[in-house]
Amino acid sequence: MPTVLIIDDNAAVAIALEVLFSLHDIDALRAASPDEGLALLARHEVDLVIQDMNFTADTTSGEEGKALFCEIRQRHPDLPVILLTA
């Protein structure tokens, strides 16, 4: 079964995505922070990462998301990543 890693500090968004994927027989792992996401990625094989761009309240620069994306890309160059922001 395919597995998606969702990295988003907004629990409502992460849960909504998790429910959506479950309707299509896709497992989802959830992380609320970049560090938690990287830890899950180190322990689990995933087919796709969906990540938020902002993790600190009142931050809209996307720098945190960019740094996370670069770290994921460095560790897993062929892993598909979708960047998400609301």
C-alpha positions as CSV (number, residue, x, y, z in Angstrom):
1,M,0.0,0.0,0.0
2,P,1.4,3.5,-0.9
3,T,2.4,5.7,2.0
4,V,2.3,9.5,2.1
5,L,4.1,11.6,4.7
6,I,2.2,14.8,5.6
7,I,4.2,17.5,7.4
8,D,2.0,20.3,8.5
9,D,1.6,22.1,11.9
10,N,-2.1,22.7,11.2
11,A,-3.7,19.5,12.5
12,A,-7.0,20.1,10.6
13,V,-5.2,20.2,7.3
14,A,-3.2,17.1,8.1
15,I,-6.2,15.1,9.3
16,A,-8.3,16.2,6.2
17,L,-5.5,14.9,3.9
18,E,-5.2,11.7,5.9
19,V,-8.9,11.0,5.6
20,L,-8.8,11.8,1.9
21,F,-5.9,9.4,1.3
22,S,-7.6,6.7,3.4
23,L,-10.5,6.7,1.0
24,H,-8.1,5.6,-1.7
25,D,-6.3,2.9,0.4
26,I,-3.2,5.1,0.9
27,D,-1.5,5.1,4.3
28,A,-0.6,8.5,5.7
29,L,1.9,9.4,8.4
30,R,1.5,12.8,10.1
31,A,4.2,15.1,11.5
32,A,3.6,18.5,13.0
33,S,7.1,20.0,12.6
34,P,10.0,19.7,10.2
35,D,12.1,17.8,12.8
36,E,9.3,15.3,13.4
37,G,8.8,14.9,9.6
38,L,12.5,14.2,9.0
39,A,12.5,11.7,11.9
40,L,9.6,9.8,10.4
41,L,11.2,10.0,7.0
42,A,14.3,8.4,8.4
43,R,12.3,5.5,10.0
44,H,9.7,4.8,7.3
45,E,9.7,4.3,3.5
46,V,7.3,6.7,1.9
47,D,6.2,7.3,-1.7
48,L,5.3,11.0,-1.4
49,V,5.8,13.9,1.0
50,I,3.3,16.7,1.3
51,Q,4.7,19.6,3.3
52,D,3.6,22.9,4.6
53,M,5.7,26.0,3.8
54,N,5.3,27.8,7.1
55,F,5.5,26.3,10.6
56,T,5.9,29.3,13.0
57,A,2.8,31.4,13.8
58,D,2.5,34.6,11.8
59,T,5.2,33.5,9.4
60,T,4.5,33.7,5.7
61,S,8.0,33.9,4.2
62,G,8.2,30.2,3.4
63,E,11.8,30.0,4.6
64,E,11.0,27.1,6.9
65,G,9.4,25.1,4.2
66,K,12.2,25.9,1.8
67,A,14.8,24.6,4.3
68,L,12.7,21.5,4.9
69,F,12.3,20.9,1.2
70,C,16.1,21.3,0.6
71,E,16.8,18.8,3.5
72,I,14.4,16.2,2.1
73,R,15.8,16.7,-1.4
74,Q,19.4,16.2,-0.1
75,R,18.5,13.0,1.8
76,H,16.1,11.6,-0.8
77,P,16.7,13.2,-4.2
78,D,14.1,11.1,-6.1
79,L,11.3,11.4,-3.6
80,P,8.3,13.4,-4.9
81,V,7.5,16.4,-2.7
82,I,4.4,18.6,-2.9
83,L,4.7,22.0,-1.2
84,L,1.4,23.2,0.4
85,T,0.4,26.5,1.9
86,A,-2.9,28.0,2.9
